[in-house]
Amino acid sequence: MEEADLVVKRTNAVYQNMQNPYLLKYYYKSKILDRIQGNDVAGSSPPDIFVGRFGYPHVYIGPLVPPEIGDTSIMGSPEQWVGMSIPKIVEMRSTLVRGMYRTKVTNADNGRIEEMIKELALADKSGTVEEKLSRKPTLGMHLDENSQPYGPSAIMRDMTLENVKTNKNIEKAYGDTALSATNAIVELYDKGTPVSKIQKSLSAGILGVSKRRKFVPTRWSITAVDDTLSKHKLETVKENQPIDSIRLYLDTALDNRWAILMVPGSWEYELVEAWYPNTTWNREGANIAIYSSYEPFDGRSKYAEIGGCYYAARLASSELLDKAQGQAKVVILREAHPGYIMPVGVWNVREHVRAALSKEPIMMNTMKDALNAISSFMDISIPAWIKNSALLRNLLYRKTLSTTTL
């Protein structure tokens, strides 16, 4: 075979890897294994940690460490990933080797490794970590819409931690053993601490009343923080006057299309997601799968059917309304197209809804105008959205609405 043909063949193989989530992760994880010599990994953690949930209350905790020294903070800061492609995110995150140390969640205040995990979560910048592993890390496939991807993993026998500079606000919250986790989350947020950093702090068991502190699985801590902060914002939003016009925000990112509709009135909220065939939650389906979760003014009593994405989008929406000193009925429509080949974490929803809401809204005179604009932007028909959206049906058919709104 000619050299030019070999180049084309290799290029095509890499391209195919980029279209398959398992091959994509395998491709980048296998690349990082070539940089690992022996069973131990040393490098600058972003800082980042991971707490598993399987086997709860006995779980695996550990640091995420790339085999490189320097400023790796972007690897653990999803707030900075807006604009990155999925392959770029996976390439970056696949360098983070996960050390896995078994402990009980209530041991957050006991044990040397447990203390170092907390110290890493307290860190303001990259800290130097050495993971002493039981064997060379293995590839293992991990697809989760809630948490960010990471690289190879292995059981961790021990670890060392150096050059850690503590975040003063988180350190203060850690030192206040009478401060509830809810109040600590809100106070850190109000002081400008990134949501992702607060989530890691909760996961590491450094927030809350001392006797109740424990490790929280990463997946749970992400949703808990989004839920807590959005409820905090909504306390104010629900006291605001309704916005004065129908507003529509449109955006596209990672082959997801977002249409965010805000209609004057008392708070109601719904997230409707449409997953095309060959996407994460509709891998084998022949038709588009549509899911929705809704809450009235008084909120929900059960966990949202859609999962963590619901709370992430609710936080972004409540932030915008709080800043605008308004109140509205909010419908978020999401189309996940085939280019969204794998989940990259709930941050994708939070940060891209935030990004969409940072743009100037399209002001609409009527719901009909808004639905026409949505129809021009989205592929799914308006009747299909209405069929799957309780809030859209309420807005269109509720008798108490003024006909001028429609």
QUILINRA-V880673 format. One record per residue. N is the residue number from 1. RES is the residue in three letters. PSI is psi in radians with two decimals (999 if undefined). Layout:
n=N res=RES psi=PSI
n=N res=RES psi=PSI
This chain:
n=1 res=MET psi=2.35
n=2 res=GLU psi=2.65
n=3 res=GLU psi=-0.70
n=4 res=ALA psi=-0.67
n=5 res=ASP psi=-0.64
n=6 res=LEU psi=-0.71
n=7 res=VAL psi=-0.78
n=8 res=VAL psi=-0.74
n=9 res=LYS psi=-0.77
n=10 res=ARG psi=-0.71
n=11 res=THR psi=-0.77
n=12 res=ASN psi=-0.64
n=13 res=ALA psi=-0.77
n=14 res=VAL psi=-0.73
n=15 res=TYR psi=-0.74
n=16 res=GLN psi=-0.65
n=17 res=ASN psi=-0.69
n=18 res=MET psi=-0.32
n=19 res=GLN psi=-0.19
n=20 res=ASN psi=2.12
n=21 res=PRO psi=-0.66
n=22 res=TYR psi=-0.74
n=23 res=LEU psi=-0.64
n=24 res=LEU psi=-0.85
n=25 res=LYS psi=-0.72
n=26 res=TYR psi=-0.73
n=27 res=TYR psi=-0.86
n=28 res=TYR psi=-0.61
n=29 res=LYS psi=-0.67
n=30 res=SER psi=-0.55
n=31 res=LYS psi=-0.70
n=32 res=ILE psi=-0.50
n=33 res=LEU psi=-0.53
n=34 res=ASP psi=-0.35
n=35 res=ARG psi=-0.06
n=36 res=ILE psi=2.08
n=37 res=GLN psi=2.14
n=38 res=GLY psi=-2.76
n=39 res=ASN psi=-0.14
n=40 res=ASP psi=2.63
n=41 res=VAL psi=2.25
n=42 res=ALA psi=2.40
n=43 res=GLY psi=-3.01
n=44 res=SER psi=1.89
n=45 res=SER psi=2.48
n=46 res=PRO psi=-0.66
n=47 res=PRO psi=2.65
n=48 res=ASP psi=2.59
n=49 res=ILE psi=2.90
n=50 res=PHE psi=2.30
n=51 res=VAL psi=2.07
n=52 res=GLY psi=3.00
n=53 res=ARG psi=-0.29
n=54 res=PHE psi=2.33
n=55 res=GLY psi=0.09
n=56 res=TYR psi=2.33
n=57 res=PRO psi=0.04
n=58 res=HIS psi=2.02
n=59 res=VAL psi=2.94
n=60 res=TYR psi=2.22
n=61 res=ILE psi=2.81
n=62 res=GLY psi=2.90
n=63 res=PRO psi=2.79
n=64 res=LEU psi=2.09
n=65 res=VAL psi=2.21
n=66 res=PRO psi=2.63
n=67 res=PRO psi=0.99
n=68 res=GLU psi=2.66
n=69 res=ILE psi=2.39
n=70 res=GLY psi=-2.87
n=71 res=ASP psi=1.78
n=72 res=THR psi=0.28
n=73 res=SER psi=-0.58
n=74 res=ILE psi=-0.47
n=75 res=MET psi=-0.44
n=76 res=GLY psi=0.25
n=77 res=SER psi=1.43
n=78 res=PRO psi=-0.36
n=79 res=GLU psi=-0.36
n=80 res=GLN psi=0.09
n=81 res=TRP psi=-0.08
n=82 res=VAL psi=2.22
n=83 res=GLY psi=-0.27
n=84 res=MET psi=2.62
n=85 res=SER psi=2.84
n=86 res=ILE psi=-0.82
n=87 res=PRO psi=-0.66
n=88 res=LYS psi=-0.75
n=89 res=ILE psi=-0.79
n=90 res=VAL psi=-0.71
n=91 res=GLU psi=-0.79
n=92 res=MET psi=-0.86
n=93 res=ARG psi=-0.42
n=94 res=SER psi=-0.23
n=95 res=THR psi=-0.22
n=96 res=LEU psi=1.93
n=97 res=VAL psi=2.23
n=98 res=ARG psi=2.03
n=99 res=GLY psi=2.37
n=100 res=MET psi=1.99
n=101 res=TYR psi=2.17
n=102 res=ARG psi=2.27
n=103 res=THR psi=3.03
n=104 res=LYS psi=2.48
n=105 res=VAL psi=-0.49
n=106 res=THR psi=0.02
n=107 res=ASN psi=0.35
n=108 res=ALA psi=-0.46
n=109 res=ASP psi=0.25
n=110 res=ASN psi=2.38
n=111 res=GLY psi=2.53
n=112 res=ARG psi=-0.80
n=113 res=ILE psi=-0.70
n=114 res=GLU psi=-0.71
n=115 res=GLU psi=-0.68
n=116 res=MET psi=-0.60
n=117 res=ILE psi=-0.74
n=118 res=LYS psi=-0.73
n=119 res=GLU psi=-0.65
n=120 res=LEU psi=-0.69
n=121 res=ALA psi=-0.46
n=122 res=LEU psi=-0.26
n=123 res=ALA psi=2.52
n=124 res=ASP psi=-0.51
n=125 res=LYS psi=3.12
n=126 res=SER psi=2.36
n=127 res=GLY psi=2.61
n=128 res=THR psi=2.12
n=129 res=VAL psi=2.44
n=130 res=GLU psi=2.13
n=131 res=GLU psi=2.15
n=132 res=LYS psi=1.84
n=133 res=LEU psi=2.72
n=134 res=SER psi=-0.36
n=135 res=ARG psi=3.04
n=136 res=LYS psi=2.40
n=137 res=PRO psi=2.59
n=138 res=THR psi=2.86
n=139 res=LEU psi=-0.97
n=140 res=GLY psi=2.23
n=141 res=MET psi=2.36
n=142 res=HIS psi=1.89
n=143 res=LEU psi=2.10
n=144 res=ASP psi=2.12
n=145 res=GLU psi=-0.37
n=146 res=ASN psi=-0.79
n=147 res=SER psi=2.76
n=148 res=GLN psi=2.67
n=149 res=PRO psi=2.76
n=150 res=TYR psi=3.11
n=151 res=GLY psi=-2.66
n=152 res=PRO psi=2.81
n=153 res=SER psi=2.83
n=154 res=ALA psi=2.73
n=155 res=ILE psi=2.35
n=156 res=MET psi=2.18
n=157 res=ARG psi=-0.63
n=158 res=ASP psi=2.96
n=159 res=MET psi=2.77
n=160 res=THR psi=2.69
n=161 res=LEU psi=2.25
n=162 res=GLU psi=2.88
n=163 res=ASN psi=0.82
n=164 res=VAL psi=2.19
n=165 res=LYS psi=2.12
n=166 res=THR psi=2.46
n=167 res=ASN psi=2.08
n=168 res=LYS psi=-0.67
n=169 res=ASN psi=-0.74
n=170 res=ILE psi=-0.65
n=171 res=GLU psi=-0.69
n=172 res=LYS psi=-0.74
n=173 res=ALA psi=-0.65
n=174 res=TYR psi=-0.67
n=175 res=GLY psi=-0.32
n=176 res=ASP psi=1.57
n=177 res=THR psi=-0.04
n=178 res=ALA psi=-0.07
n=179 res=LEU psi=2.19
n=180 res=SER psi=2.75
n=181 res=ALA psi=-0.70
n=182 res=THR psi=-0.83
n=183 res=ASN psi=-0.62
n=184 res=ALA psi=-0.75
n=185 res=ILE psi=-0.81
n=186 res=VAL psi=-0.77
n=187 res=GLU psi=-0.74
n=188 res=LEU psi=-0.74
n=189 res=TYR psi=-0.80
n=190 res=ASP psi=-0.40
n=191 res=LYS psi=0.06
n=192 res=GLY psi=0.17
n=193 res=THR psi=2.26
n=194 res=PRO psi=2.52
n=195 res=VAL psi=-0.72
n=196 res=SER psi=-0.58
n=197 res=LYS psi=-0.67
n=198 res=ILE psi=-0.71
n=199 res=GLN psi=-0.74
n=200 res=LYS psi=-0.63
n=201 res=SER psi=-0.77
n=202 res=LEU psi=-0.74
n=203 res=SER psi=-0.62
n=204 res=ALA psi=-0.04
n=205 res=GLY psi=0.56
n=206 res=ILE psi=0.13
n=207 res=LEU psi=2.59
n=208 res=GLY psi=3.04
n=209 res=VAL psi=2.38
n=210 res=SER psi=-0.80
n=211 res=LYS psi=-0.24
n=212 res=ARG psi=0.02
n=213 res=ARG psi=2.42
n=214 res=LYS psi=2.85
n=215 res=PHE psi=2.43
n=216 res=VAL psi=2.18
n=217 res=PRO psi=2.41
n=218 res=THR psi=-0.79
n=219 res=ARG psi=-0.73
n=220 res=TRP psi=-0.67
n=221 res=SER psi=-0.61
n=222 res=ILE psi=-0.87
n=223 res=THR psi=-0.65
n=224 res=ALA psi=-0.72
n=225 res=VAL psi=-0.79
n=226 res=ASP psi=-0.74
n=227 res=ASP psi=-0.83
n=228 res=THR psi=-0.80
n=229 res=LEU psi=-0.65
n=230 res=SER psi=-0.65
n=231 res=LYS psi=-0.68
n=232 res=HIS psi=-0.79
n=233 res=LYS psi=-0.69
n=234 res=LEU psi=-0.40
n=235 res=GLU psi=-0.68
n=236 res=THR psi=-0.78
n=237 res=VAL psi=-0.71
n=238 res=LYS psi=-0.20
n=239 res=GLU psi=-0.17
n=240 res=ASN psi=2.81
n=241 res=GLN psi=2.58
n=242 res=PRO psi=2.60
n=243 res=ILE psi=2.81
n=244 res=ASP psi=0.01
n=245 res=SER psi=2.85
n=246 res=ILE psi=2.26
n=247 res=ARG psi=2.43
n=248 res=LEU psi=2.29
n=249 res=TYR psi=2.30
n=250 res=LEU psi=2.45
n=251 res=ASP psi=2.80
n=252 res=THR psi=2.37
n=253 res=ALA psi=2.40
n=254 res=LEU psi=0.65
n=255 res=ASP psi=0.49
n=256 res=ASN psi=2.37
n=257 res=ARG psi=2.35
n=258 res=TRP psi=2.25
n=259 res=ALA psi=2.05
n=260 res=ILE psi=2.01
n=261 res=LEU psi=2.19
n=262 res=MET psi=2.15
n=263 res=VAL psi=2.38
n=264 res=PRO psi=2.42
n=265 res=GLY psi=-3.14
n=266 res=SER psi=2.62
n=267 res=TRP psi=2.20
n=268 res=GLU psi=2.72
n=269 res=TYR psi=2.49
n=270 res=GLU psi=2.43
n=271 res=LEU psi=2.19
n=272 res=VAL psi=2.14
n=273 res=GLU psi=2.32
n=274 res=ALA psi=2.05
n=275 res=TRP psi=2.08
n=276 res=TYR psi=2.74
n=277 res=PRO psi=2.55
n=278 res=ASN psi=0.43
n=279 res=THR psi=3.02
n=280 res=THR psi=-0.93
n=281 res=TRP psi=0.30
n=282 res=ASN psi=0.81
n=283 res=ARG psi=-0.75
n=284 res=GLU psi=-0.04
n=285 res=GLY psi=2.64
n=286 res=ALA psi=-0.32
n=287 res=ASN psi=2.88
n=288 res=ILE psi=2.32
n=289 res=ALA psi=2.23
n=290 res=ILE psi=2.28
n=291 res=TYR psi=2.68
n=292 res=SER psi=2.69
n=293 res=SER psi=2.41
n=294 res=TYR psi=2.63
n=295 res=GLU psi=2.44
n=296 res=PRO psi=-3.00
n=297 res=PHE psi=-0.68
n=298 res=ASP psi=-0.02
n=299 res=GLY psi=-3.05
n=300 res=ARG psi=2.70
n=301 res=SER psi=-0.27
n=302 res=LYS psi=2.71
n=303 res=TYR psi=2.42
n=304 res=ALA psi=2.39
n=305 res=GLU psi=-0.65
n=306 res=ILE psi=-0.46
n=307 res=GLY psi=-2.68
n=308 res=GLY psi=-0.52
n=309 res=CYS psi=-0.58
n=310 res=TYR psi=-0.81
n=311 res=TYR psi=-0.57
n=312 res=ALA psi=-0.78
n=313 res=ALA psi=-0.59
n=314 res=ARG psi=-0.66
n=315 res=LEU psi=-0.85
n=316 res=ALA psi=-0.70
n=317 res=SER psi=-0.76
n=318 res=SER psi=-0.55
n=319 res=GLU psi=-0.79
n=320 res=LEU psi=-0.79
n=321 res=LEU psi=-0.65
n=322 res=ASP psi=-0.77
n=323 res=LYS psi=-0.66
n=324 res=ALA psi=-0.08
n=325 res=GLN psi=0.75
n=326 res=GLY psi=3.09
n=327 res=GLN psi=2.58
n=328 res=ALA psi=2.91
n=329 res=LYS psi=2.19
n=330 res=VAL psi=2.15
n=331 res=VAL psi=2.15
n=332 res=ILE psi=2.12
n=333 res=LEU psi=2.29
n=334 res=ARG psi=2.20
n=335 res=GLU psi=2.06
n=336 res=ALA psi=1.84
n=337 res=HIS psi=2.93
n=338 res=PRO psi=-0.37
n=339 res=GLY psi=-0.29
n=340 res=TYR psi=1.36
n=341 res=ILE psi=-0.30
n=342 res=MET psi=2.68
n=343 res=PRO psi=2.50
n=344 res=VAL psi=0.09
n=345 res=GLY psi=2.74
n=346 res=VAL psi=-0.43
n=347 res=TRP psi=-0.59
n=348 res=ASN psi=-0.73
n=349 res=VAL psi=-0.88
n=350 res=ARG psi=-0.89
n=351 res=GLU psi=-0.58
n=352 res=HIS psi=-0.50
n=353 res=VAL psi=-0.70
n=354 res=ARG psi=-0.78
n=355 res=ALA psi=-0.74
n=356 res=ALA psi=-0.72
n=357 res=LEU psi=-0.18
n=358 res=SER psi=-0.19
n=359 res=LYS psi=2.85
n=360 res=GLU psi=2.28
n=361 res=PRO psi=2.74
n=362 res=ILE psi=2.05
n=363 res=MET psi=2.31
n=364 res=MET psi=2.49
n=365 res=ASN psi=-0.61
n=366 res=THR psi=2.87
n=367 res=MET psi=-0.60
n=368 res=LYS psi=-0.76
n=369 res=ASP psi=-0.74
n=370 res=ALA psi=-0.77
n=371 res=LEU psi=-0.60
n=372 res=ASN psi=-0.71
n=373 res=ALA psi=-0.72
n=374 res=ILE psi=-0.72
n=375 res=SER psi=-0.63
n=376 res=SER psi=-0.43
n=377 res=PHE psi=-0.70
n=378 res=MET psi=2.76
n=379 res=ASP psi=-0.57
n=380 res=ILE psi=2.48
n=381 res=SER psi=2.68
n=382 res=ILE psi=-0.74
n=383 res=PRO psi=-0.63
n=384 res=ALA psi=-0.70
n=385 res=TRP psi=-0.80
n=386 res=ILE psi=-0.71
n=387 res=LYS psi=-0.59
n=388 res=ASN psi=0.11
n=389 res=SER psi=1.97
n=390 res=ALA psi=-0.67
n=391 res=LEU psi=-0.70
n=392 res=LEU psi=-0.71
n=393 res=ARG psi=-0.71
n=394 res=ASN psi=-0.76
n=395 res=LEU psi=-0.60
n=396 res=LEU psi=-0.55
n=397 res=TYR psi=-0.12
n=398 res=ARG psi=2.19
n=399 res=LYS psi=-0.41
n=400 res=THR psi=-0.19
n=401 res=LEU psi=2.51
n=402 res=SER psi=2.50
n=403 res=THR psi=-0.36
n=404 res=THR psi=-0.47
n=405 res=THR psi=-0.58
n=406 res=LEU psi=999
